[in-house]
Structures are given as structure tokens and as C-alpha cells.
Amino acid sequence: MRLAILLPVYNDWPAADALLGQLDDALAAAGLSADVLFVDDASQNPPGLDFASAQRRAVSRVRLLELRRNVGHQRAIVLGLTYLHRMGGADAVVVMDSDGEDRADDVPRLVERFREAGGRQIVFAERRRRTESLTFRGFYWLYRQMHLALTGLRVRVGNFSILPMTAVASLVAVPETWNHVSAAVFKSRLPYDTIPTTRGYRIAGRSSMNFVALVVHGLSALSVFGEIVGVRLMVAAVGMFLAVAGLAAGAAAWSFGTSQPVPGWAIMAGGLVAVLLTQLVMVSFLAALTILSARNSQSFLPLRDWRYFVRRARTLPARPLQAGVRRAA
């Protein structure tokens, strides 16, 4: 099987170089070989002259795809997938982070499950244990519950996965992929499987992701299901409006039956809630219509527009190690 490994990079060159060595060791131990593609997301700091120059056993070729501007983690992955699709020469693509949090040792496990499934479906790494702070895990749990309520789908996976080229050919023709890759997989109803993994630790440097970037990342996943979110909000708003109307009718019937007036505060509160729910119903209805009508507009298509963001692609040669010098882990 001709395997390619795609890694987006933004300034994380020391971590990416170390991960390349770990990948080479993991692939060699499993009897695998692969081409590696780093997607440089317009890093402020270019890779050094010695980047990816260590002697390699299982990584047959290392390429660097340089982007004209910073497009973000998800879109860098999309441009890398489109490049690999257009260049050909691979049967499957492993997508993973370049900082080490996606462990190199899990790549052979993904390949094994991929082969067991006949190479016809995507295999995601499902993280069963996370290494982030308690605060992050708390917010992430809240996001998962919100995602489930708004889309009906559970958030279980990230970008770490292996994709057959048939799936890549489909995804590069899906406009929603430009916002979030894994969400576009679910939206496209492509067949997939999962394997349990443990999140690793960053090899070097500090993450450029902050709270705002994480919120944008989560909203990007929700935007892929925009029409579903709009319809669910509209149905929920209508349900709450009918519930309030039912309570108001019950209160009026109780008042007429007992000859006791309804308290003024209850009438004011009920009227205010009814007005707010009416506005929510209208806003949700208009949002759903707007999202559905956007299907007729011209949107970004990776397969067609990817070249506008690519500066160049080049192959990074490996240099032989000097005698007595060992590659850093």
C-alpha cells in the first residue's frame, strides 16, 4: 500500500522534525513505508536548513507544501489533501498534527484497522483519555453536549485519521470541508470506523491555539451542519412557544373556573416570554432559510480553488548522518 502522511505546520518546526524521526521509527518497526507531506501554513519562522535532513529508513520522501497566507489548521489540511489528490501516487492518507499530540506509534494501528476493513473506509483515532487541563476538559464537555443537542451527533474524533484516496476525492469536492474536515466526513455520510487512542504530549514549543481559536474551531464544526442547527432551533422555539401558550390557556381557564384573577406579574411575565419566543421562532426560521438558500450560491471548492493558496511544493532531501552522531528522539 502506498501511504502518505499529511502534517500541517505553523512555526512548530522543532516538534515536527522530532515527530518525523518518531514516525520513521514507528513505520520501520511495523514494516511500513510512507511519503510525508508537511503543509507550511505561512509560518512566521521558516524551517531551518537541517529540517527533515536526518537519515530515514521507512520515510521514503518528505515534501513541503508552502502556502501563500495563513489559512488555519483545518484549511491547511484541506489544501494538503487536495494537493495529494491532484498529484496522485498514494492509496491512503494519514492526517495528524505535527506537534506530537497525535502519537506516531498509533499510525501503524490506524493502518492495520484500515487494512482489516479492506481499505474502503476512513478510520479515526478516538481519544479515550485526554491530557489537557481540567478547565479545558470542562469546556470541551460543554461543547460536546451543545454539539449533540444542535446536530444530533456526538463529538468523538478529531483530525487524526487515515483516509482512502476515494474518500479524499469526495471530500475535495465538498465545500463544507473548507470549514472542518471531520465534520464534512459526517455530513457527506462517508463510511468510517474508530480505534481507541490516548492523546500524546507536545514534543517542543508552545501551542498557538488560544481560547478564541478553540471557540472558532468548534463553531466551524457546527457551521457544517448549519441547516440542521437552524431547523432544530426553530423546532425548539416553536415547542417552547406552544408550551407557554398552553400554560397561559390553562391559567385563563383556572381563572374563569375559580373566579380568581390571574396575578398581574404572571400576565406580564407570560407576555414577555411569548414575545421573546416569537422573535426566536422568526430568527430561527429566517436563519434556516438563509442557510438553505446559500446552497445556490457559488462557494469555495477545494478541488477548483486550491492553487490560489499554494506558493510552491518542494522535496526535502535527507542528508547522511556523520559517523557517531545519533538522531535526536
C-alpha beads as a LAMMPS data file, in Angstrom:
LAMMPS data file: protein, C-alpha beads

329 atoms
328 bonds

1 atom types
1 bond types

-500.0 500.0 xlo xhi
-500.0 500.0 ylo yhi
-500.0 500.0 zlo zhi

Masses

1 110.0

Atoms # bond

1 1 1 0.000 0.000 0.000
2 1 1 1.304 3.407 -0.963
3 1 1 0.890 5.537 2.149
4 1 1 1.129 9.325 2.543
5 1 1 1.216 11.200 5.862
6 1 1 -0.086 14.773 5.959
7 1 1 1.009 17.149 8.730
8 1 1 0.062 20.864 8.892
9 1 1 2.753 23.054 10.493
10 1 1 2.704 26.589 11.827
11 1 1 6.053 27.574 13.375
12 1 1 6.366 24.141 15.085
13 1 1 9.473 23.083 13.157
14 1 1 11.435 21.539 16.097
15 1 1 8.412 19.437 17.118
16 1 1 7.700 18.469 13.511
17 1 1 11.310 17.412 12.938
18 1 1 11.296 15.272 16.071
19 1 1 7.940 13.744 15.123
20 1 1 9.333 12.846 11.707
21 1 1 12.008 10.776 13.433
22 1 1 9.388 9.075 15.601
23 1 1 7.285 8.323 12.535
24 1 1 10.272 6.826 10.755
25 1 1 10.963 4.549 13.721
26 1 1 7.291 3.518 14.123
27 1 1 6.864 2.758 10.425
28 1 1 10.126 0.822 10.217
29 1 1 9.177 -1.283 13.249
30 1 1 5.848 -2.131 11.601
31 1 1 7.371 -2.898 8.213
32 1 1 5.678 0.094 6.571
33 1 1 6.888 2.906 4.362
34 1 1 5.343 6.278 3.564
35 1 1 5.774 9.662 1.929
36 1 1 5.397 12.624 4.287
37 1 1 3.884 15.972 3.301
38 1 1 4.309 18.967 5.606
39 1 1 1.930 21.846 4.855
40 1 1 3.583 25.108 5.890
41 1 1 0.677 27.367 6.905
42 1 1 2.652 30.552 6.119
43 1 1 4.824 30.187 9.211
44 1 1 6.495 33.318 10.537
45 1 1 9.646 31.292 11.168
46 1 1 10.827 29.215 8.182
47 1 1 12.241 25.723 8.724
48 1 1 15.960 25.539 9.249
49 1 1 18.375 24.167 6.691
50 1 1 18.641 20.917 8.650
51 1 1 14.891 20.353 8.887
52 1 1 13.952 16.789 7.890
53 1 1 17.554 16.080 6.909
54 1 1 18.193 13.133 9.232
55 1 1 18.748 9.726 7.716
56 1 1 15.482 7.852 7.159
57 1 1 14.630 4.144 6.901
58 1 1 10.867 3.993 6.312
59 1 1 10.017 7.546 5.196
60 1 1 10.851 7.439 1.517
61 1 1 10.219 11.081 0.664
62 1 1 9.498 14.321 2.526
63 1 1 7.771 17.172 0.732
64 1 1 6.978 20.698 1.912
65 1 1 3.884 22.483 0.602
66 1 1 4.231 26.220 1.238
67 1 1 1.080 28.338 1.420
68 1 1 0.846 31.979 0.388
69 1 1 -1.033 33.030 3.524
70 1 1 -2.097 31.636 6.853
71 1 1 -5.422 29.853 6.459
72 1 1 -5.656 27.982 9.747
73 1 1 -5.235 24.375 10.785
74 1 1 -8.325 22.895 9.095
75 1 1 -7.865 24.640 5.771
76 1 1 -4.181 23.754 5.642
77 1 1 -5.257 20.111 5.900
78 1 1 -7.767 20.600 3.066
79 1 1 -5.131 22.145 0.796
80 1 1 -2.761 19.277 1.594
81 1 1 -5.430 16.691 0.798
82 1 1 -6.225 18.427 -2.483
83 1 1 -2.538 18.545 -3.422
84 1 1 -2.148 14.821 -2.741
85 1 1 -5.308 14.087 -4.725
86 1 1 -4.077 16.073 -7.721
87 1 1 -0.534 14.664 -7.605
88 1 1 -1.646 11.045 -7.136
89 1 1 0.699 8.238 -6.151
90 1 1 -0.965 7.273 -2.843
91 1 1 -3.617 4.756 -1.832
92 1 1 -4.334 6.258 1.586
93 1 1 -3.514 9.403 3.590
94 1 1 -2.859 9.657 7.319
95 1 1 -3.769 13.094 8.704
96 1 1 -2.204 14.060 12.032
97 1 1 -0.918 17.039 13.999
98 1 1 2.765 17.870 13.816
99 1 1 3.322 18.731 17.484
100 1 1 3.337 15.161 18.833
101 1 1 -0.094 15.162 20.471
102 1 1 -1.091 12.658 17.792
103 1 1 1.317 9.835 18.587
104 1 1 3.476 8.263 15.881
105 1 1 3.030 4.827 17.481
106 1 1 -0.699 4.956 16.672
107 1 1 -0.121 5.286 12.910
108 1 1 0.578 1.539 12.370
109 1 1 -2.592 0.782 14.380
110 1 1 -4.618 3.011 12.067
111 1 1 -3.098 1.301 9.040
112 1 1 -3.860 -2.136 10.474
113 1 1 -7.532 -1.325 11.096
114 1 1 -7.706 0.308 7.656
115 1 1 -6.446 -2.888 6.044
116 1 1 -8.831 -5.035 8.089
117 1 1 -11.709 -3.001 6.645
118 1 1 -10.457 -3.652 3.108
119 1 1 -9.111 -0.129 2.631
120 1 1 -12.576 1.187 1.824
121 1 1 -13.453 3.338 4.821
122 1 1 -11.997 6.134 6.923
123 1 1 -10.554 5.192 10.307
124 1 1 -10.481 7.860 13.026
125 1 1 -8.416 7.831 16.206
126 1 1 -10.915 8.193 19.038
127 1 1 -9.301 9.647 22.134
128 1 1 -10.351 7.795 25.263
129 1 1 -8.090 9.721 27.640
130 1 1 -7.083 13.356 27.285
131 1 1 -4.052 15.135 28.740
132 1 1 -5.339 18.724 28.839
133 1 1 -6.166 20.744 31.938
134 1 1 -9.352 20.255 33.944
135 1 1 -10.664 23.614 32.713
136 1 1 -10.210 22.640 29.076
137 1 1 -11.907 19.290 29.623
138 1 1 -14.827 21.019 31.330
139 1 1 -15.395 23.409 28.430
140 1 1 -14.892 20.573 25.970
141 1 1 -17.600 18.545 27.740
142 1 1 -19.996 21.507 27.494
143 1 1 -19.195 21.851 23.791
144 1 1 -19.887 18.156 23.205
145 1 1 -23.298 18.447 24.856
146 1 1 -24.136 21.537 22.803
147 1 1 -22.983 19.821 19.603
148 1 1 -25.164 16.803 20.379
149 1 1 -28.210 18.968 21.106
150 1 1 -27.821 21.105 17.972
151 1 1 -26.775 18.449 15.437
152 1 1 -27.765 15.095 16.920
153 1 1 -24.165 13.856 16.522
154 1 1 -21.652 13.096 19.248
155 1 1 -18.182 14.628 19.054
156 1 1 -15.795 11.705 19.381
157 1 1 -12.910 12.284 16.962
158 1 1 -10.535 14.930 15.679
159 1 1 -8.305 15.117 12.617
160 1 1 -6.079 12.121 13.411
161 1 1 -7.242 9.566 10.852
162 1 1 -6.431 7.532 7.751
163 1 1 -8.454 8.171 4.604
164 1 1 -8.608 6.122 1.405
165 1 1 -7.998 8.196 -1.701
166 1 1 -11.568 7.513 -2.806
167 1 1 -12.756 9.399 0.287
168 1 1 -10.234 12.179 -0.360
169 1 1 -11.581 12.505 -3.910
170 1 1 -15.056 13.036 -2.432
171 1 1 -14.000 15.471 0.286
172 1 1 -12.118 17.829 -2.045
173 1 1 -15.400 18.282 -3.931
174 1 1 -17.340 19.156 -0.747
175 1 1 -17.415 22.915 0.065
176 1 1 -18.019 22.216 3.782
177 1 1 -14.577 20.606 4.010
178 1 1 -13.112 24.109 3.873
179 1 1 -14.555 24.774 7.353
180 1 1 -13.993 21.457 9.151
181 1 1 -12.643 18.179 7.752
182 1 1 -14.053 15.590 10.157
183 1 1 -17.448 17.333 10.282
184 1 1 -17.533 17.244 6.474
185 1 1 -16.908 13.476 6.626
186 1 1 -20.014 13.015 8.774
187 1 1 -22.002 15.464 6.650
188 1 1 -21.029 13.567 3.492
189 1 1 -22.024 10.252 5.127
190 1 1 -18.772 8.592 4.180
191 1 1 -18.216 5.197 5.882
192 1 1 -15.878 5.357 8.863
193 1 1 -14.626 3.388 11.843
194 1 1 -12.717 4.322 15.015
195 1 1 -9.955 2.908 17.182
196 1 1 -9.257 3.980 20.790
197 1 1 -6.116 6.069 21.359
198 1 1 -4.546 8.189 24.071
199 1 1 -3.610 11.777 23.357
200 1 1 0.122 12.372 23.484
201 1 1 2.128 15.341 24.738
202 1 1 3.569 18.232 22.776
203 1 1 7.173 17.465 21.846
204 1 1 8.504 21.038 21.816
205 1 1 7.392 24.636 21.837
206 1 1 4.056 26.130 22.867
207 1 1 0.686 25.824 21.189
208 1 1 -0.543 28.812 19.172
209 1 1 -4.157 27.858 19.921
210 1 1 -5.959 30.094 22.430
211 1 1 -9.473 30.159 23.831
212 1 1 -10.851 32.271 20.978
213 1 1 -9.248 29.993 18.357
214 1 1 -10.750 26.931 20.052
215 1 1 -14.213 28.539 20.062
216 1 1 -13.857 29.377 16.359
217 1 1 -12.790 25.786 15.712
218 1 1 -15.906 24.477 17.465
219 1 1 -18.216 26.889 15.667
220 1 1 -16.638 25.888 12.353
221 1 1 -17.700 22.300 13.022
222 1 1 -21.242 23.464 13.840
223 1 1 -21.373 25.600 10.689
224 1 1 -21.056 22.467 8.540
225 1 1 -24.462 21.411 9.920
226 1 1 -25.909 24.913 9.678
227 1 1 -29.268 23.914 8.223
228 1 1 -29.734 21.181 10.847
229 1 1 -28.863 23.611 13.641
230 1 1 -31.294 26.207 12.274
231 1 1 -34.165 23.737 11.980
232 1 1 -33.540 22.280 15.453
233 1 1 -33.523 25.756 16.992
234 1 1 -36.748 26.629 15.176
235 1 1 -38.467 23.430 16.340
236 1 1 -37.279 24.016 19.929
237 1 1 -38.517 27.614 19.841
238 1 1 -41.924 26.549 18.482
239 1 1 -42.153 23.879 21.174
240 1 1 -41.397 26.388 23.931
241 1 1 -43.889 28.868 22.445
242 1 1 -46.632 26.227 22.423
243 1 1 -45.760 25.260 25.993
244 1 1 -46.081 28.877 27.143
245 1 1 -49.331 29.255 25.198
246 1 1 -50.647 26.099 26.876
247 1 1 -49.724 27.431 30.306
248 1 1 -51.423 30.732 29.517
249 1 1 -54.587 28.946 28.362
250 1 1 -54.544 26.789 31.493
251 1 1 -54.162 29.850 33.713
252 1 1 -57.083 31.598 31.948
253 1 1 -59.287 28.505 32.333
254 1 1 -58.359 28.263 36.007
255 1 1 -59.201 31.938 36.493
256 1 1 -62.629 31.617 34.879
257 1 1 -63.388 28.394 36.760
258 1 1 -62.469 29.704 40.197
259 1 1 -63.410 33.388 39.746
260 1 1 -59.917 34.327 40.960
261 1 1 -57.923 36.780 38.845
262 1 1 -54.549 35.823 37.468
263 1 1 -51.766 37.823 39.202
264 1 1 -50.572 40.812 37.209
265 1 1 -46.929 39.764 37.437
266 1 1 -47.801 36.410 35.871
267 1 1 -49.549 38.110 32.943
268 1 1 -46.574 40.433 32.355
269 1 1 -44.049 37.606 32.615
270 1 1 -46.065 35.383 30.286
271 1 1 -46.432 38.158 27.733
272 1 1 -42.709 38.938 27.825
273 1 1 -41.787 35.271 27.363
274 1 1 -44.281 34.955 24.499
275 1 1 -42.780 37.974 22.716
276 1 1 -39.216 36.642 23.146
277 1 1 -40.164 33.188 21.922
278 1 1 -41.984 34.652 18.914
279 1 1 -38.832 36.556 17.976
280 1 1 -36.737 33.414 18.475
281 1 1 -39.042 31.436 16.173
282 1 1 -38.791 34.098 13.460
283 1 1 -34.993 34.419 13.768
284 1 1 -34.521 30.630 13.638
285 1 1 -36.857 30.373 10.637
286 1 1 -35.021 33.115 8.738
287 1 1 -31.620 31.609 9.650
288 1 1 -32.660 28.190 8.349
289 1 1 -33.946 29.726 5.090
290 1 1 -30.758 31.771 4.669
291 1 1 -28.538 28.717 5.133
292 1 1 -30.609 26.616 2.754
293 1 1 -30.653 29.354 0.091
294 1 1 -26.858 29.626 0.346
295 1 1 -26.677 26.239 -1.376
296 1 1 -27.438 28.025 -4.636
297 1 1 -24.537 30.470 -4.265
298 1 1 -21.016 29.922 -5.549
299 1 1 -18.782 28.760 -2.675
300 1 1 -15.160 27.771 -2.238
301 1 1 -14.442 24.408 -3.820
302 1 1 -11.068 22.918 -2.792
303 1 1 -10.673 20.885 -5.981
304 1 1 -11.074 24.020 -8.086
305 1 1 -9.617 26.837 -5.983
306 1 1 -6.745 25.261 -4.061
307 1 1 -3.989 26.613 -6.325
308 1 1 -4.729 30.214 -5.295
309 1 1 -3.306 29.475 -1.833
310 1 1 -0.229 27.417 -2.749
311 1 1 3.112 29.151 -3.227
312 1 1 5.215 26.127 -4.135
313 1 1 5.954 22.483 -3.290
314 1 1 9.437 21.078 -2.897
315 1 1 11.137 17.871 -1.841
316 1 1 13.418 17.918 1.198
317 1 1 16.442 15.652 0.725
318 1 1 17.825 13.550 3.563
319 1 1 21.469 14.031 4.398
320 1 1 23.531 11.119 5.725
321 1 1 24.432 11.362 9.394
322 1 1 28.024 11.826 10.382
323 1 1 29.725 8.848 11.970
324 1 1 28.970 8.574 15.658
325 1 1 26.044 11.053 15.561
326 1 1 22.602 9.740 16.517
327 1 1 19.274 11.266 15.592
328 1 1 17.542 13.089 18.430
329 1 1 14.378 11.434 19.727

Bonds

1 1 1 2
2 1 2 3
3 1 3 4
4 1 4 5
5 1 5 6
6 1 6 7
7 1 7 8
8 1 8 9
9 1 9 10
10 1 10 11
11 1 11 12
12 1 12 13
13 1 13 14
14 1 14 15
15 1 15 16
16 1 16 17
17 1 17 18
18 1 18 19
19 1 19 20
20 1 20 21
21 1 21 22
22 1 22 23
23 1 23 24
24 1 24 25
25 1 25 26
26 1 26 27
27 1 27 28
28 1 28 29
29 1 29 30
30 1 30 31
31 1 31 32
32 1 32 33
33 1 33 34
34 1 34 35
35 1 35 36
36 1 36 37
37 1 37 38
38 1 38 39
39 1 39 40
40 1 40 41
41 1 41 42
42 1 42 43
43 1 43 44
44 1 44 45
45 1 45 46
46 1 46 47
47 1 47 48
48 1 48 49
49 1 49 50
50 1 50 51
51 1 51 52
52 1 52 53
53 1 53 54
54 1 54 55
55 1 55 56
56 1 56 57
57 1 57 58
58 1 58 59
59 1 59 60
60 1 60 61
61 1 61 62
62 1 62 63
63 1 63 64
64 1 64 65
65 1 65 66
66 1 66 67
67 1 67 68
68 1 68 69
69 1 69 70
70 1 70 71
71 1 71 72
72 1 72 73
73 1 73 74
74 1 74 75
75 1 75 76
76 1 76 77
77 1 77 78
78 1 78 79
79 1 79 80
80 1 80 81
81 1 81 82
82 1 82 83
83 1 83 84
84 1 84 85
85 1 85 86
86 1 86 87
87 1 87 88
88 1 88 89
89 1 89 90
90 1 90 91
91 1 91 92
92 1 92 93
93 1 93 94
94 1 94 95
95 1 95 96
96 1 96 97
97 1 97 98
98 1 98 99
99 1 99 100
100 1 100 101
101 1 101 102
102 1 102 103
103 1 103 104
104 1 104 105
105 1 105 106
106 1 106 107
107 1 107 108
108 1 108 109
109 1 109 110
110 1 110 111
111 1 111 112
112 1 112 113
113 1 113 114
114 1 114 115
115 1 115 116
116 1 116 117
117 1 117 118
118 1 118 119
119 1 119 120
120 1 120 121
121 1 121 122
122 1 122 123
123 1 123 124
124 1 124 125
125 1 125 126
126 1 126 127
127 1 127 128
128 1 128 129
129 1 129 130
130 1 130 131
131 1 131 132
132 1 132 133
133 1 133 134
134 1 134 135
135 1 135 136
136 1 136 137
137 1 137 138
138 1 138 139
139 1 139 140
140 1 140 141
141 1 141 142
142 1 142 143
143 1 143 144
144 1 144 145
145 1 145 146
146 1 146 147
147 1 147 148
148 1 148 149
149 1 149 150
150 1 150 151
151 1 151 152
152 1 152 153
153 1 153 154
154 1 154 155
155 1 155 156
156 1 156 157
157 1 157 158
158 1 158 159
159 1 159 160
160 1 160 161
161 1 161 162
162 1 162 163
163 1 163 164
164 1 164 165
165 1 165 166
166 1 166 167
167 1 167 168
168 1 168 169
169 1 169 170
170 1 170 171
171 1 171 172
172 1 172 173
173 1 173 174
174 1 174 175
175 1 175 176
176 1 176 177
177 1 177 178
178 1 178 179
179 1 179 180
180 1 180 181
181 1 181 182
182 1 182 183
183 1 183 184
184 1 184 185
185 1 185 186
186 1 186 187
187 1 187 188
188 1 188 189
189 1 189 190
190 1 190 191
191 1 191 192
192 1 192 193
193 1 193 194
194 1 194 195
195 1 195 196
196 1 196 197
197 1 197 198
198 1 198 199
199 1 199 200
200 1 200 201
201 1 201 202
202 1 202 203
203 1 203 204
204 1 204 205
205 1 205 206
206 1 206 207
207 1 207 208
208 1 208 209
209 1 209 210
210 1 210 211
211 1 211 212
212 1 212 213
213 1 213 214
214 1 214 215
215 1 215 216
216 1 216 217
217 1 217 218
218 1 218 219
219 1 219 220
220 1 220 221
221 1 221 222
222 1 222 223
223 1 223 224
224 1 224 225
225 1 225 226
226 1 226 227
227 1 227 228
228 1 228 229
229 1 229 230
230 1 230 231
231 1 231 232
232 1 232 233
233 1 233 234
234 1 234 235
235 1 235 236
236 1 236 237
237 1 237 238
238 1 238 239
239 1 239 240
240 1 240 241
241 1 241 242
242 1 242 243
243 1 243 244
244 1 244 245
245 1 245 246
246 1 246 247
247 1 247 248
248 1 248 249
249 1 249 250
250 1 250 251
251 1 251 252
252 1 252 253
253 1 253 254
254 1 254 255
255 1 255 256
256 1 256 257
257 1 257 258
258 1 258 259
259 1 259 260
260 1 260 261
261 1 261 262
262 1 262 263
263 1 263 264
264 1 264 265
265 1 265 266
266 1 266 267
267 1 267 268
268 1 268 269
269 1 269 270
270 1 270 271
271 1 271 272
272 1 272 273
273 1 273 274
274 1 274 275
275 1 275 276
276 1 276 277
277 1 277 278
278 1 278 279
279 1 279 280
280 1 280 281
281 1 281 282
282 1 282 283
283 1 283 284
284 1 284 285
285 1 285 286
286 1 286 287
287 1 287 288
288 1 288 289
289 1 289 290
290 1 290 291
291 1 291 292
292 1 292 293
293 1 293 294
294 1 294 295
295 1 295 296
296 1 296 297
297 1 297 298
298 1 298 299
299 1 299 300
300 1 300 301
301 1 301 302
302 1 302 303
303 1 303 304
304 1 304 305
305 1 305 306
306 1 306 307
307 1 307 308
308 1 308 309
309 1 309 310
310 1 310 311
311 1 311 312
312 1 312 313
313 1 313 314
314 1 314 315
315 1 315 316
316 1 316 317
317 1 317 318
318 1 318 319
319 1 319 320
320 1 320 321
321 1 321 322
322 1 322 323
323 1 323 324
324 1 324 325
325 1 325 326
326 1 326 327
327 1 327 328
328 1 328 329
